[in-house]
Amino acid sequence: MNFNFNFWKKDKDNPPSSLEKNTTHDFFQPETNPSFEESDNVVIQTEDQSLRHYTPEPADPEKAKKYFQISRWALYLGVFVTPLLFLPWTSNATEINKQLLLVIVASIGVISWLLGVVSSGYLPLRVTPLDKGILGLLAAFIVGSLFSVARTNGFFGHNVSLSNSLAFIASLTAIYFLIVNIFEDNGKALRNMVGWSLVLVLFYGVLQVFGLFIFGFSFSKSHIFNSVGSLNALGLVAAVSLPFFLRSRSNWWPSISVYFYKIGLVLAITLLGVLNWWVLWFVAIIGMIAVVALENLSGNGLKIKTLILPMSIVVIGVFIMVVNLNLNFVKKNFPAEVSPSFNLSVDIATSVMKENLLVGYGNENFYIAFDKYGANRLSNTTLSGARFFDTSSEILTLVAGGGLVMVAAILFLFWCLAEVFRRFNRYALENIDDGLIKESVGVLASLAALVFAMFLYPFNSTLFFLLYLFMGLAVLLIFNKNL
């Protein structure tokens, strides 16, 4: 087969046009621009000349202030409203609305913070031992969601339970890091928001318990309805709030706030006395013991004046549990809260671990494990048709959902929390503000009560929110010089 390549040849009779000239040249020679060749006003820098170094603009924290302020106000709103929020237009009046609010708050806070960092070049970062524990727990939830037997539940939860979903935990993680890194006042304003919100939550709960209904919604005209969830969940909020109310002070109208926190203390004790459940009193007693222990570690020693109220609450709790005080005229309106027994919860979690040791069944999938391993245990009882979405303990619920990965994450988180508590002694010795030390005692004692409560009761959205919130407040107080 012959090919004719004559079309490549140039016609000898036709000289090359101007466009065809100089089409070949040495690529190793620098190309010159004809328009600049004869210009005396253009300076061309050759390779042997030194290049001018670019000097980056220094960080300017002032440019980030307005963005960080947006993040702070988003957090103020979220912290104050979340424990109080319920809406009548959703199938679940409390849980779904709280999760949606916290996702919005976290999104606004993170976006504003990033805009502030990018626009100013200033990155405020407070590095603490607890950060690693928080990130480790988030990683365990991510793994549990990816390998979940029902991934939608793992990522977003379901109508009955949302507190262990990845979306909710990710939002709480973002809120924790925002709290730690954008507040420079040791969290004073944030603690005020927490205190006022908790007092209003308990006030509304007590009114509901005694049949004084404020709102006209059909579902709210019930003795057991409150903005937290179940009555026992409200009682747990009261128990973990006691140390915080006991040692808090407020810069907002100090003369009024003193009485406001005392009212919160009375409301919390009232709820504990009315509900009179040993778990609630146990958590409250742990909080009071933590107050006494931390004040001893602060270096000021134990004073009778500071011991009277914590020890009085311990004595009242022990007395009521021993006497088994039962206020039937109030409790007759309360239905029983049913949950799997502790032994059944342990058996189900153990069975899940045997089937899938590493990752369990996934977040928010305990009801699947219950149907498989626990329903037959209740077949001949009055609860034969019941379906449970949580164990009797938040720790067991997490273990069933996350397996060995979750166990490792929880243990690592507890170790990081222990580092925070160990740091308190040095913090107290370095700090000369006795009032701030007392507030630190209240925050840490409430945090200790919340951690202890995880072993005795399943957490809902409000309780998980308070756990992350008090962890952030503790870091702000103990590591206040690390920013």
Solvent accessible surface area in square Angstrom, and as a share of the most:
residue,aa,sasa,rsa
1,M,204,0.91
2,N,150,0.77
3,F,143,0.60
4,N,106,0.54
5,F,129,0.54
6,N,87,0.44
7,F,151,0.63
8,W,185,0.65
9,K,149,0.63
10,K,150,0.64
11,D,79,0.41
12,K,201,0.85
13,D,123,0.64
14,N,97,0.50
15,P,112,0.71
16,P,71,0.45
17,S,57,0.37
18,S,90,0.58
19,L,166,0.83
20,E,86,0.38
21,K,123,0.52
22,N,139,0.71
23,T,93,0.54
24,T,120,0.70
25,H,104,0.47
26,D,72,0.37
27,F,174,0.72
28,F,189,0.79
29,Q,115,0.51
30,P,113,0.71
31,E,159,0.71
32,T,90,0.53
33,N,76,0.39
34,P,106,0.66
35,S,83,0.53
36,F,95,0.40
37,E,108,0.49
38,E,165,0.74
39,S,42,0.27
40,D,143,0.74
41,N,142,0.73
42,V,63,0.36
43,V,133,0.76
44,I,124,0.63
45,Q,94,0.42
46,T,78,0.45
47,E,177,0.79
48,D,130,0.67
49,Q,87,0.39
50,S,101,0.65
51,L,132,0.66
52,R,229,0.84
53,H,167,0.75
54,Y,183,0.70
55,T,111,0.65
56,P,93,0.59
57,E,126,0.57
58,P,109,0.68
59,A,55,0.43
60,D,46,0.24
61,P,60,0.38
62,E,109,0.49
63,K,89,0.38
64,A,0,0.00
65,K,119,0.50
66,K,133,0.56
67,Y,50,0.19
68,F,12,0.05
69,Q,75,0.34
70,I,88,0.45
71,S,0,0.00
72,R,41,0.15
73,W,148,0.52
74,A,12,0.09
75,L,1,0.01
76,Y,23,0.09
77,L,101,0.50
78,G,1,0.01
79,V,3,0.01
80,F,61,0.26
81,V,39,0.22
82,T,0,0.00
83,P,3,0.02
84,L,45,0.22
85,L,33,0.16
86,F,25,0.10
87,L,62,0.31
88,P,37,0.24
89,W,200,0.70
90,T,52,0.30
91,S,95,0.61
92,N,31,0.16
93,A,20,0.15
94,T,13,0.07
95,E,17,0.08
96,I,53,0.27
97,N,8,0.04
98,K,0,0.00
99,Q,22,0.10
100,L,108,0.54
101,L,30,0.15
102,L,0,0.00
103,V,51,0.29
104,I,83,0.42
105,V,4,0.03
106,A,7,0.05
107,S,50,0.32
108,I,77,0.39
109,G,0,0.00
110,V,48,0.28
111,I,103,0.52
112,S,8,0.05
113,W,45,0.16
114,L,86,0.43
115,L,91,0.45
116,G,0,0.00
117,V,27,0.16
118,V,123,0.70
119,S,53,0.34
120,S,9,0.06
121,G,55,0.53
122,Y,64,0.24
123,L,95,0.47
124,P,6,0.04
125,L,95,0.47
126,R,7,0.03
127,V,98,0.56
128,T,5,0.03
129,P,46,0.29
130,L,0,0.00
131,D,15,0.08
132,K,128,0.54
133,G,0,0.00
134,I,0,0.00
135,L,93,0.46
136,G,22,0.22
137,L,4,0.02
138,L,31,0.15
139,A,50,0.39
140,A,3,0.02
141,F,1,0.00
142,I,70,0.35
143,V,43,0.25
144,G,1,0.01
145,S,0,0.00
146,L,80,0.40
147,F,126,0.53
148,S,12,0.08
149,V,85,0.49
150,A,28,0.22
151,R,148,0.54
152,T,95,0.55
153,N,18,0.09
154,G,0,0.00
155,F,59,0.24
156,F,129,0.54
157,G,8,0.08
158,H,35,0.16
159,N,75,0.39
160,V,82,0.47
161,S,9,0.06
162,L,10,0.05
163,S,4,0.02
164,N,5,0.02
165,S,0,0.00
166,L,22,0.11
167,A,29,0.22
168,F,0,0.00
169,I,0,0.00
170,A,41,0.32
171,S,9,0.06
172,L,0,0.00
173,T,7,0.04
174,A,26,0.20
175,I,5,0.02
176,Y,0,0.00
177,F,51,0.21
178,L,8,0.04
179,I,0,0.00
180,V,0,0.00
181,N,9,0.05
182,I,3,0.01
183,F,2,0.01
184,E,122,0.55
185,D,54,0.28
186,N,31,0.16
187,G,0,0.00
188,K,80,0.34
189,A,23,0.18
190,L,0,0.00
191,R,6,0.02
192,N,5,0.02
193,M,34,0.15
194,V,3,0.01
195,G,0,0.00
196,W,43,0.15
197,S,1,0.01
198,L,1,0.00
199,V,3,0.01
200,L,64,0.32
201,V,1,0.00
202,L,0,0.00
203,F,94,0.39
204,Y,17,0.06
205,G,0,0.00
206,V,18,0.10
207,L,30,0.15
208,Q,1,0.00
209,V,2,0.01
210,F,91,0.38
211,G,25,0.24
212,L,106,0.53
213,F,75,0.31
214,I,99,0.50
215,F,87,0.36
216,G,61,0.58
217,F,72,0.30
218,S,103,0.67
219,F,69,0.29
220,S,1,0.01
221,K,115,0.49
222,S,35,0.23
223,H,47,0.21
224,I,65,0.33
225,F,28,0.12
226,N,2,0.01
227,S,1,0.01
228,V,0,0.00
229,G,25,0.24
230,S,43,0.28
231,L,18,0.09
232,N,25,0.13
233,A,3,0.02
234,L,0,0.00
235,G,0,0.00
236,L,0,0.00
237,V,1,0.00
238,A,0,0.00
239,A,0,0.00
240,V,1,0.00
241,S,0,0.00
242,L,0,0.00
243,P,0,0.00
244,F,2,0.01
245,F,9,0.04
246,L,21,0.11
247,R,30,0.11
248,S,23,0.15
249,R,106,0.39
250,S,9,0.06
251,N,92,0.47
252,W,82,0.29
253,W,163,0.57
254,P,82,0.51
255,S,83,0.53
256,I,98,0.50
257,S,1,0.01
258,V,75,0.43
259,Y,142,0.54
260,F,34,0.14
261,Y,9,0.03
262,K,112,0.48
263,I,85,0.43
264,G,0,0.00
265,L,20,0.10
266,V,95,0.55
267,L,20,0.10
268,A,0,0.00
269,I,46,0.23
270,T,47,0.28
271,L,1,0.00
272,L,0,0.00
273,G,12,0.11
274,V,6,0.03
275,L,12,0.06
276,N,22,0.11
277,W,74,0.26
278,W,131,0.46
279,V,4,0.02
280,L,1,0.00
281,W,0,0.00
282,F,92,0.38
283,V,0,0.00
284,A,0,0.00
285,I,21,0.11
286,I,47,0.24
287,G,0,0.00
288,M,0,0.00
289,I,89,0.45
290,A,15,0.12
291,V,0,0.00
292,V,25,0.14
293,A,49,0.38
294,L,8,0.04
295,E,15,0.07
296,N,80,0.41
297,L,82,0.41
298,S,7,0.04
299,G,52,0.50
300,N,80,0.41
301,G,34,0.33
302,L,86,0.43
303,K,117,0.49
304,I,132,0.67
305,K,175,0.74
306,T,30,0.17
307,L,34,0.17
308,I,105,0.53
309,L,75,0.37
310,P,1,0.01
311,M,76,0.34
312,S,43,0.28
313,I,3,0.01
314,V,25,0.14
315,V,100,0.57
316,I,70,0.36
317,G,0,0.00
318,V,69,0.40
319,F,126,0.52
320,I,16,0.08
321,M,54,0.24
322,V,119,0.68
323,V,79,0.46
324,N,108,0.55
325,L,73,0.36
326,N,84,0.43
327,L,46,0.23
328,N,95,0.49
329,F,137,0.57
330,V,6,0.04
331,K,59,0.25
332,K,156,0.66
333,N,61,0.31
334,F,30,0.13
335,P,86,0.54
336,A,91,0.71
337,E,81,0.36
338,V,74,0.42
339,S,55,0.35
340,P,5,0.03
341,S,68,0.44
342,F,120,0.50
343,N,107,0.55
344,L,9,0.05
345,S,0,0.00
346,V,52,0.30
347,D,58,0.30
348,I,1,0.00
349,A,6,0.04
350,T,61,0.35
351,S,30,0.20
352,V,0,0.00
353,M,35,0.15
354,K,167,0.71
355,E,91,0.41
356,N,50,0.26
357,L,97,0.48
358,L,109,0.54
359,V,16,0.09
360,G,0,0.00
361,Y,11,0.04
362,G,0,0.00
363,N,5,0.02
364,E,8,0.04
365,N,1,0.01
366,F,6,0.02
367,Y,35,0.13
368,I,53,0.27
369,A,0,0.00
370,F,0,0.00
371,D,65,0.34
372,K,114,0.48
373,Y,59,0.22
374,G,0,0.00
375,A,35,0.27
376,N,107,0.55
377,R,126,0.46
378,L,28,0.14
379,S,63,0.41
380,N,150,0.77
381,T,67,0.39
382,T,140,0.81
383,L,62,0.31
384,S,63,0.41
385,G,78,0.75
386,A,35,0.27
387,R,126,0.46
388,F,19,0.08
389,F,47,0.20
390,D,35,0.18
391,T,1,0.00
392,S,20,0.13
393,S,2,0.01
394,E,0,0.00
395,I,22,0.11
396,L,27,0.13
397,T,8,0.05
398,L,5,0.03
399,V,22,0.13
400,A,2,0.01
401,G,8,0.08
402,G,1,0.01
403,G,0,0.00
404,L,78,0.39
405,V,48,0.28
406,M,1,0.00
407,V,40,0.23
408,A,59,0.46
409,A,9,0.07
410,I,10,0.05
411,L,112,0.56
412,F,80,0.33
413,L,5,0.02
414,F,44,0.18
415,W,140,0.49
416,C,0,0.00
417,L,7,0.04
418,A,36,0.28
419,E,47,0.21
420,V,0,0.00
421,F,48,0.20
422,R,140,0.51
423,R,41,0.15
424,F,0,0.00
425,N,54,0.28
426,R,137,0.50
427,Y,7,0.03
428,A,5,0.04
429,L,120,0.60
430,E,92,0.41
431,N,30,0.15
432,I,170,0.87
433,D,58,0.30
434,D,84,0.43
435,G,17,0.16
436,L,10,0.05
437,I,8,0.04
438,K,97,0.41
439,E,10,0.05
440,S,1,0.00
441,V,1,0.00
442,G,1,0.01
443,V,1,0.01
444,L,1,0.00
445,A,0,0.00
446,S,0,0.00
447,L,0,0.00
448,A,24,0.18
449,A,0,0.00
450,L,0,0.00
451,V,27,0.16
452,F,59,0.25
453,A,0,0.00
454,M,6,0.03
455,F,90,0.37
456,L,43,0.21
457,Y,16,0.06
458,P,23,0.15
459,F,6,0.02
460,N,26,0.13
461,S,1,0.00
462,T,0,0.00
463,L,0,0.00
464,F,1,0.00
465,F,2,0.01
466,L,1,0.00
467,L,3,0.01
468,Y,2,0.01
469,L,3,0.01
470,F,0,0.00
471,M,0,0.00
472,G,0,0.00
473,L,0,0.00
474,A,0,0.00
475,V,0,0.00
476,L,0,0.00
477,L,1,0.01
478,I,1,0.00
479,F,11,0.05
480,N,38,0.20
481,K,151,0.64
482,N,62,0.32
483,L,74,0.37
